[in-house]
Amino acid sequence: MKNLRMKAARAGKDWSQQELANQVGVSRQTISAIEKGNYNPSVDLCIRICQVLGKSLDDLFWPEN
């Protein structure tokens, strides 16, 4: 499942995938794969992404009903 909420939060900060990747310590390809729904990040990575984007786990990673 694509993670459009994470992509939107990243875009809201006007960050590229590379800029977000640098902030959380992963590759740009990892950010791309998460946004495309091709990779399920660890809880630790989810938390780091949420912290730098100023969002909660529910905001970015909890499935919508």
ROBA-915347 format. One record per atom (N, C-alpha, C, O, CB): chain; atom name; x negated, y, z. Coordinates in nm, 4 decimals, m for minus. Last residue first. Glycine has a CB too. Example, Ala and Ser with C-alpha at 12.3 -4.5 7.8 and 13.67 -1.06 7.14 Angstrom:
// ROBA-915347
BATI | A | N | m1.2850 | m0.2250 | 0.7080
BATI | A | CA | m1.3670 | m0.1060 | 0.7140
BATI | A | C | m1.2900 | 0.0030 | 0.7870
BATI | A | O | m1.3409 | 0.1138 | 0.8039
BATI | A | CB | m1.4084 | m0.0598 | 0.5725
BATI | A | N | m1.3190 | m0.5690 | 0.7800
BATI | A | CA | m1.2300 | m0.4500 | 0.7800
BATI | A | C | m1.3200 | m0.3300 | 0.7800
BATI | A | O | m1.4236 | m0.3319 | 0.8465
BATI | A | CB | m1.1308 | m0.4473 | 0.9046
// end
This chain:
// ROBA-915347
BATI | A | N | 0.9319 | 0.3351 | 0.7706
BATI | A | CA | 1.0453 | 0.2408 | 0.7572
BATI | A | C | 1.1213 | 0.2667 | 0.6302
BATI | A | O | 1.2193 | 0.1979 | 0.6019
BATI | A | CB | 1.1403 | 0.2512 | 0.8771
BATI | A | N | 0.5782 | 0.3420 | 0.7264
BATI | A | CA | 0.7068 | 0.4114 | 0.7294
BATI | A | C | 0.8167 | 0.3088 | 0.7111
BATI | A | O | 0.7974 | 0.2074 | 0.6441
BATI | A | CB | 0.7148 | 0.5221 | 0.6196
BATI | A | N | 0.3126 | 0.2223 | 0.9314
BATI | A | CA | 0.4021 | 0.2058 | 0.8160
BATI | A | C | 0.5330 | 0.2824 | 0.8352
BATI | A | O | 0.5899 | 0.2867 | 0.9443
BATI | A | CB | 0.4318 | 0.0570 | 0.7927
BATI | A | N | 0.0592 | 0.4377 | 1.0437
BATI | A | CA | 0.1742 | 0.3555 | 1.0827
BATI | A | C | 0.2691 | 0.3448 | 0.9644
BATI | A | O | 0.3030 | 0.4459 | 0.9030
BATI | A | CB | 0.2474 | 0.4154 | 1.2070
BATI | A | N | m0.1420 | 0.6131 | 0.9552
BATI | A | CA | m0.1563 | 0.4692 | 0.9301
BATI | A | C | m0.0364 | 0.3831 | 0.9689
BATI | A | O | m0.0306 | 0.2662 | 0.9308
BATI | A | CB | m0.2745 | 0.4196 | 1.0026
BATI | A | N | m0.0943 | 0.8898 | 1.0016
BATI | A | CA | m0.1674 | 0.8448 | 0.8825
BATI | A | C | m0.1570 | 0.6960 | 0.8524
BATI | A | O | m0.1625 | 0.6562 | 0.7360
BATI | A | CB | m0.3099 | 0.8796 | 0.8972
BATI | A | N | 0.0650 | 0.9300 | 1.2287
BATI | A | CA | 0.0756 | 1.0203 | 1.1140
BATI | A | C | 0.0182 | 0.9585 | 0.9873
BATI | A | O | 0.0748 | 0.9730 | 0.8789
BATI | A | CB | 0.0047 | 1.1511 | 1.1437
BATI | A | N | m0.0254 | 0.7358 | 1.4079
BATI | A | CA | 0.1096 | 0.7254 | 1.3530
BATI | A | C | 0.1244 | 0.8105 | 1.2264
BATI | A | O | 0.1878 | 0.7689 | 1.1295
BATI | A | CB | 0.2134 | 0.7683 | 1.4581
BATI | A | N | m0.2742 | 0.8414 | 1.4727
BATI | A | CA | m0.2672 | 0.7138 | 1.4009
BATI | A | C | m0.1304 | 0.6960 | 1.3361
BATI | A | O | m0.1202 | 0.6472 | 1.2236
BATI | A | CB | m0.2963 | 0.5964 | 1.4962
BATI | A | N | m0.2620 | 1.1986 | 1.4066
BATI | A | CA | m0.2511 | 1.0808 | 1.4932
BATI | A | C | m0.2536 | 0.9545 | 1.4069
BATI | A | O | m0.2374 | 0.9601 | 1.2850
BATI | A | CB | m0.1206 | 1.0864 | 1.5791
BATI | A | N | m0.5094 | 1.4420 | 1.2931
BATI | A | CA | m0.3812 | 1.3709 | 1.2839
BATI | A | C | m0.3812 | 1.2549 | 1.3813
BATI | A | O | m0.4861 | 1.2162 | 1.4329
BATI | A | CB | m0.3549 | 1.3206 | 1.1392
BATI | A | N | m0.7465 | 1.5707 | 1.2252
BATI | A | CA | m0.6560 | 1.6318 | 1.3214
BATI | A | C | m0.5166 | 1.5719 | 1.3171
BATI | A | O | m0.4173 | 1.6424 | 1.3351
BATI | A | CB | m0.6478 | 1.7795 | 1.2972
BATI | A | N | m0.9423 | 1.4619 | 1.0723
BATI | A | CA | m0.8318 | 1.5248 | 1.0003
BATI | A | C | m0.7310 | 1.5910 | 1.0935
BATI | A | O | m0.6399 | 1.6598 | 1.0474
BATI | A | CB | m0.7616 | 1.4225 | 0.9147
BATI | A | N | m1.1095 | 1.3532 | 1.2629
BATI | A | CA | m1.1628 | 1.4607 | 1.1786
BATI | A | C | m1.0530 | 1.5312 | 1.0993
BATI | A | O | m1.0686 | 1.6477 | 1.0628
BATI | A | CB | m1.2675 | 1.4051 | 1.0828
BATI | A | N | m0.9313 | 1.1658 | 1.3857
BATI | A | CA | m0.9954 | 1.2720 | 1.4629
BATI | A | C | m1.0437 | 1.3849 | 1.3733
BATI | A | O | m1.0211 | 1.5017 | 1.4048
BATI | A | CB | m1.1119 | 1.2160 | 1.5428
BATI | A | N | m0.8631 | 0.9916 | 1.1745
BATI | A | CA | m0.7605 | 1.0741 | 1.2404
BATI | A | C | m0.8223 | 1.1909 | 1.3152
BATI | A | O | m0.7714 | 1.3028 | 1.3089
BATI | A | CB | m0.6779 | 0.9892 | 1.3368
BATI | A | N | m1.1142 | 0.8737 | 1.1283
BATI | A | CA | m1.0467 | 0.9498 | 1.0223
BATI | A | C | m0.9434 | 1.0434 | 1.0835
BATI | A | O | m0.9371 | 1.1612 | 1.0482
BATI | A | CB | m0.9793 | 0.8545 | 0.9200
BATI | A | N | m1.1537 | 0.7441 | 1.3747
BATI | A | CA | m1.2466 | 0.8486 | 1.3302
BATI | A | C | m1.1840 | 0.9351 | 1.2217
BATI | A | O | m1.1995 | 1.0572 | 1.2233
BATI | A | CB | m1.3770 | 0.7862 | 1.2788
BATI | A | N | m0.9372 | 0.5622 | 1.3690
BATI | A | CA | m0.9450 | 0.6643 | 1.4738
BATI | A | C | m1.0380 | 0.7769 | 1.4319
BATI | A | O | m1.0051 | 0.8939 | 1.4512
BATI | A | CB | m0.9930 | 0.6027 | 1.6062
BATI | A | N | m1.0090 | 0.4028 | 1.1498
BATI | A | CA | m0.8818 | 0.4765 | 1.1499
BATI | A | C | m0.8862 | 0.5913 | 1.2512
BATI | A | O | m0.8440 | 0.7031 | 1.2219
BATI | A | CB | m0.7637 | 0.3812 | 1.1820
BATI | A | N | m1.2448 | 0.2907 | 1.2502
BATI | A | CA | m1.2512 | 0.3824 | 1.1364
BATI | A | C | m1.1230 | 0.4645 | 1.1265
BATI | A | O | m1.1285 | 0.5840 | 1.0976
BATI | A | CB | m1.2751 | 0.3047 | 1.0055
BATI | A | N | m1.1338 | 0.1327 | 1.4575
BATI | A | CA | m1.2348 | 0.2343 | 1.4869
BATI | A | C | m1.2438 | 0.3367 | 1.3737
BATI | A | O | m1.2497 | 0.4569 | 1.3996
BATI | A | CB | m1.3719 | 0.1684 | 1.5098
BATI | A | N | m0.9738 | m0.0427 | 1.3161
BATI | A | CA | m0.9097 | 0.0537 | 1.4065
BATI | A | C | m1.0074 | 0.1666 | 1.4383
BATI | A | O | m0.9679 | 0.2830 | 1.4451
BATI | A | CB | m0.8622 | m0.0160 | 1.5376
BATI | A | N | m1.0880 | m0.0680 | 0.9745
BATI | A | CA | m1.0848 | m0.1111 | 1.1141
BATI | A | C | m1.0145 | m0.0043 | 1.1974
BATI | A | O | m0.9982 | 0.1097 | 1.1538
BATI | A | CB | m1.2289 | m0.1378 | 1.1682
BATI | A | N | m0.8824 | m0.0417 | 0.6754
BATI | A | CA | m0.9919 | m0.0018 | 0.7642
BATI | A | C | m0.9750 | m0.0590 | 0.9042
BATI | A | O | m0.8648 | m0.0936 | 0.9468
BATI | A | CB | m1.0012 | 0.1501 | 0.7715
BATI | A | N | m0.8220 | m0.2279 | 0.4059
BATI | A | CA | m0.7621 | m0.2002 | 0.5363
BATI | A | C | m0.8745 | m0.1673 | 0.6341
BATI | A | O | m0.9526 | m0.2549 | 0.6713
BATI | A | CB | m0.6765 | m0.3219 | 0.5870
BATI | A | N | m0.8134 | m0.1436 | 0.0681
BATI | A | CA | m0.8978 | m0.1741 | 0.1835
BATI | A | C | m0.8235 | m0.1358 | 0.3098
BATI | A | O | m0.7688 | m0.0260 | 0.3204
BATI | A | CB | m1.0341 | m0.1001 | 0.1751
BATI | A | N | m0.6525 | m0.0550 | m0.1306
BATI | A | CA | m0.7333 | m0.1730 | m0.1603
BATI | A | C | m0.8202 | m0.2172 | m0.0432
BATI | A | O | m0.8924 | m0.3164 | m0.0532
BATI | A | CB | m0.8204 | m0.1459 | m0.2794
BATI | A | N | m0.5132 | 0.1796 | m0.1276
BATI | A | CA | m0.4514 | 0.0626 | m0.0665
BATI | A | C | m0.5264 | m0.0657 | m0.0920
BATI | A | O | m0.4706 | m0.1743 | m0.0769
BATI | A | CB | m0.3128 | 0.0479 | m0.1153
BATI | A | N | m0.6246 | 0.4126 | m0.2080
BATI | A | CA | m0.5616 | 0.3306 | m0.3130
BATI | A | C | m0.4900 | 0.2083 | m0.2566
BATI | A | O | m0.4154 | 0.1410 | m0.3278
BATI | A | CB | m0.6663 | 0.2857 | m0.4138
BATI | A | N | m0.7361 | 0.4997 | 0.0320
BATI | A | CA | m0.6288 | 0.5785 | m0.0293
BATI | A | C | m0.5543 | 0.4994 | m0.1371
BATI | A | O | m0.4339 | 0.5175 | m0.1551
BATI | A | CB | m0.6860 | 0.7068 | m0.0896
BATI | A | N | m0.9323 | 0.3007 | 0.0644
BATI | A | CA | m0.8257 | 0.3171 | 0.1642
BATI | A | C | m0.7080 | 0.3908 | 0.1014
BATI | A | O | m0.5932 | 0.3489 | 0.1161
BATI | A | CB | m0.8777 | 0.3940 | 0.2894
BATI | A | N | m1.0946 | 0.3493 | m0.1615
BATI | A | CA | m1.0266 | 0.2199 | m0.1473
BATI | A | C | m0.9132 | 0.2268 | m0.0451
BATI | A | O | m0.8086 | 0.1651 | m0.0654
BATI | A | CB | m1.1269 | 0.1117 | m0.1062
BATI | A | N | m1.1902 | 0.6087 | m0.1013
BATI | A | CA | m1.1099 | 0.5843 | m0.2211
BATI | A | C | m1.0296 | 0.4547 | m0.2083
BATI | A | O | m0.9109 | 0.4513 | m0.2405
BATI | A | CB | m1.2000 | 0.5785 | m0.3454
BATI | A | N | m1.3408 | 0.5521 | 0.1263
BATI | A | CA | m1.2264 | 0.6442 | 0.1354
BATI | A | C | m1.1338 | 0.6222 | 0.0174
BATI | A | O | m1.0119 | 0.6175 | 0.0340
BATI | A | CB | m1.2737 | 0.7919 | 0.1399
BATI | A | N | m1.5327 | 0.3828 | 0.0086
BATI | A | CA | m1.4466 | 0.3331 | 0.1164
BATI | A | C | m1.3233 | 0.4211 | 0.1303
BATI | A | O | m1.2123 | 0.3697 | 0.1446
BATI | A | CB | m1.5235 | 0.3278 | 0.2500
BATI | A | N | m1.6587 | 0.5517 | m0.1708
BATI | A | CA | m1.5836 | 0.4379 | m0.2230
BATI | A | C | m1.4902 | 0.3789 | m0.1183
BATI | A | O | m1.3818 | 0.3308 | m0.1510
BATI | A | CB | m1.6789 | 0.3308 | m0.2732
BATI | A | N | m1.7992 | 0.7197 | m0.0064
BATI | A | CA | m1.6847 | 0.7755 | m0.0780
BATI | A | C | m1.5971 | 0.6631 | m0.1315
BATI | A | O | m1.4749 | 0.6770 | m0.1372
BATI | A | CB | m1.7314 | 0.8671 | m0.1931
BATI | A | N | m1.8861 | 0.5434 | 0.2994
BATI | A | CA | m1.9081 | 0.5833 | 0.1605
BATI | A | C | m1.7816 | 0.6440 | 0.1008
BATI | A | O | m1.6712 | 0.6225 | 0.1509
BATI | A | CB | m1.9538 | 0.4632 | 0.0768
BATI | A | N | m1.8865 | 0.6939 | 0.6315
BATI | A | CA | m1.8674 | 0.5830 | 0.5380
BATI | A | C | m1.8959 | 0.6329 | 0.3961
BATI | A | O | m1.9260 | 0.7505 | 0.3758
BATI | A | CB | m1.7223 | 0.5243 | 0.5488
BATI | A | N | m1.8686 | 0.8949 | 0.8327
BATI | A | CA | m1.9826 | 0.8042 | 0.8250
BATI | A | C | m1.9613 | 0.6804 | 0.7401
BATI | A | O | m2.0122 | 0.5731 | 0.7728
BATI | A | CB | m2.0197 | 0.7622 | 0.9600
BATI | A | N | m1.6865 | 1.0973 | 0.8518
BATI | A | CA | m1.6583 | 0.9763 | 0.9296
BATI | A | C | m1.7680 | 0.8705 | 0.9175
BATI | A | O | m1.7617 | 0.7674 | 0.9844
BATI | A | CB | m1.5264 | 0.9170 | 0.8855
BATI | A | N | m1.7938 | 1.3028 | 0.6928
BATI | A | CA | m1.7463 | 1.3339 | 0.8278
BATI | A | C | m1.7294 | 1.2084 | 0.9136
BATI | A | O | m1.7547 | 1.2118 | 1.0340
BATI | A | CB | m1.6142 | 1.4091 | 0.8204
BATI | A | N | m1.8391 | 1.1732 | 0.4484
BATI | A | CA | m1.9526 | 1.2244 | 0.5264
BATI | A | C | m1.9131 | 1.2495 | 0.6708
BATI | A | O | m1.9906 | 1.2207 | 0.7620
BATI | A | CB | m2.0067 | 1.3534 | 0.4642
BATI | A | N | m1.5722 | 1.1273 | 0.3713
BATI | A | CA | m1.6630 | 1.0143 | 0.3953
BATI | A | C | m1.7822 | 1.0583 | 0.4801
BATI | A | O | m1.8216 | 0.9880 | 0.5731
BATI | A | CB | m1.7120 | 0.9546 | 0.2614
BATI | A | N | m1.4873 | 1.3893 | 0.3271
BATI | A | CA | m1.4275 | 1.3104 | 0.4351
BATI | A | C | m1.5183 | 1.1937 | 0.4716
BATI | A | O | m1.5387 | 1.1648 | 0.5895
BATI | A | CB | m1.2878 | 1.2589 | 0.3945
BATI | A | N | m1.6557 | 1.4484 | 0.1075
BATI | A | CA | m1.6636 | 1.5282 | 0.2300
BATI | A | C | m1.6026 | 1.4538 | 0.3483
BATI | A | O | m1.6589 | 1.4547 | 0.4578
BATI | A | CB | m1.5931 | 1.6626 | 0.2106
BATI | A | N | m1.5696 | 1.2591 | m0.0817
BATI | A | CA | m1.7075 | 1.2558 | m0.0316
BATI | A | C | m1.7213 | 1.3338 | 0.0982
BATI | A | O | m1.7914 | 1.2900 | 0.1895
BATI | A | CB | m1.8036 | 1.3120 | m0.1362
BATI | A | N | m1.3127 | 1.3404 | m0.1380
BATI | A | CA | m1.3314 | 1.2112 | m0.0727
BATI | A | C | m1.4712 | 1.2028 | m0.0125
BATI | A | O | m1.4894 | 1.1461 | 0.0952
BATI | A | CB | m1.3086 | 1.0956 | m0.1726
BATI | A | N | m1.3036 | 1.6915 | m0.0469
BATI | A | CA | m1.3153 | 1.5824 | m0.1431
BATI | A | C | m1.3239 | 1.4505 | m0.0659
BATI | A | O | m1.3402 | 1.4496 | 0.0561
BATI | A | CB | m1.4405 | 1.6019 | m0.2359
BATI | A | N | m1.0758 | 1.9032 | 0.1234
BATI | A | CA | m1.1954 | 1.8196 | 0.1249
BATI | A | C | m1.1891 | 1.7197 | 0.0109
BATI | A | O | m1.0820 | 1.6696 | m0.0235
BATI | A | CB | m1.2105 | 1.7467 | 0.2601
BATI | A | N | m0.8697 | 2.0708 | 0.2043
BATI | A | CA | m0.9445 | 2.1033 | 0.0827
BATI | A | C | m1.0786 | 2.0302 | 0.0790
BATI | A | O | m1.1806 | 2.0856 | 0.0380
BATI | A | CB | m0.9671 | 2.2548 | 0.0729
BATI | A | N | m0.7042 | 1.9902 | 0.3950
BATI | A | CA | m0.8273 | 2.0541 | 0.4432
BATI | A | C | m0.9160 | 2.0966 | 0.3264
BATI | A | O | m1.0243 | 2.1516 | 0.3468
BATI | A | CB | m0.9047 | 1.9587 | 0.5362
BATI | A | N | m0.5155 | 1.8725 | 0.2356
BATI | A | CA | m0.4759 | 1.9876 | 0.3157
BATI | A | C | m0.5945 | 2.0614 | 0.3753
BATI | A | O | m0.5864 | 2.1811 | 0.4030
BATI | A | CB | m0.3838 | 1.9439 | 0.4256
BATI | A | N | m0.6483 | 1.6499 | 0.1452
BATI | A | CA | m0.6287 | 1.7608 | 0.0517
BATI | A | C | m0.5896 | 1.8879 | 0.1264
BATI | A | O | m0.6262 | 1.9981 | 0.0855
BATI | A | CB | m0.5211 | 1.7252 | m0.0525
BATI | A | N | m0.6229 | 1.4949 | 0.3770
BATI | A | CA | m0.7553 | 1.5324 | 0.3273
BATI | A | C | m0.7447 | 1.6536 | 0.2351
BATI | A | O | m0.8229 | 1.7480 | 0.2461
BATI | A | CB | m0.8213 | 1.4139 | 0.2531
BATI | A | N | m0.3480 | 1.4653 | 0.3826
BATI | A | CA | m0.4149 | 1.5313 | 0.4958
BATI | A | C | m0.5546 | 1.5769 | 0.4548
BATI | A | O | m0.5991 | 1.6850 | 0.4935
BATI | A | CB | m0.4232 | 1.4361 | 0.6182
BATI | A | N | m0.3087 | 1.3247 | 0.1427
BATI | A | CA | m0.2492 | 1.4577 | 0.1590
BATI | A | C | m0.3166 | 1.5346 | 0.2724
BATI | A | O | m0.3400 | 1.6549 | 0.2606
BATI | A | CB | m0.0984 | 1.4460 | 0.1859
BATI | A | N | m0.4439 | 1.0855 | 0.2032
BATI | A | CA | m0.4870 | 1.1673 | 0.0897
BATI | A | C | m0.4351 | 1.3101 | 0.1027
BATI | A | O | m0.5083 | 1.4056 | 0.0769
BATI | A | CB | m0.4390 | 1.1053 | m0.0425
BATI | A | N | m0.2860 | 0.9945 | 0.4106
BATI | A | CA | m0.4255 | 1.0277 | 0.4362
BATI | A | C | m0.4790 | 1.1177 | 0.3252
BATI | A | O | m0.5507 | 1.2142 | 0.3513
BATI | A | CB | m0.5107 | 0.8996 | 0.4479
BATI | A | N | m0.0497 | 0.9569 | 0.2690
BATI | A | CA | m0.0513 | 1.0496 | 0.3823
BATI | A | C | m0.1943 | 1.0897 | 0.4173
BATI | A | O | m0.2204 | 1.2055 | 0.4499
BATI | A | CB | 0.0174 | 0.9864 | 0.5046
BATI | A | N | m0.1004 | 0.7615 | 0.0847
BATI | A | CA | m0.0832 | 0.8977 | 0.0347
BATI | A | C | m0.0835 | 1.0000 | 0.1475
BATI | A | O | m0.1141 | 1.1171 | 0.1248
BATI | A | CB | 0.0461 | 0.9086 | m0.0441
BATI | A | N | m0.2297 | 0.4887 | 0.0606
BATI | A | CA | m0.2217 | 0.5758 | 0.1773
BATI | A | C | m0.2175 | 0.7207 | 0.1296
BATI | A | O | m0.3175 | 0.7923 | 0.1337
BATI | A | CB | m0.3422 | 0.5520 | 0.2741
BATI | A | N | m0.0633 | 0.2140 | m0.0930
BATI | A | CA | m0.1411 | 0.3364 | m0.1020
BATI | A | C | m0.1231 | 0.4196 | 0.0243
BATI | A | O | m0.0166 | 0.4207 | 0.0860
BATI | A | CB | m0.1005 | 0.4173 | m0.2258
BATI | A | N | m0.0838 | m0.1176 | 0.0000
BATI | A | CA | 0.0000 | 0.0000 | 0.0000
BATI | A | C | m0.0887 | 0.1244 | 0.0000
BATI | A | O | m0.1783 | 0.1377 | 0.0834
BATI | A | CB | 0.0956 | m0.0005 | 0.1215
// end
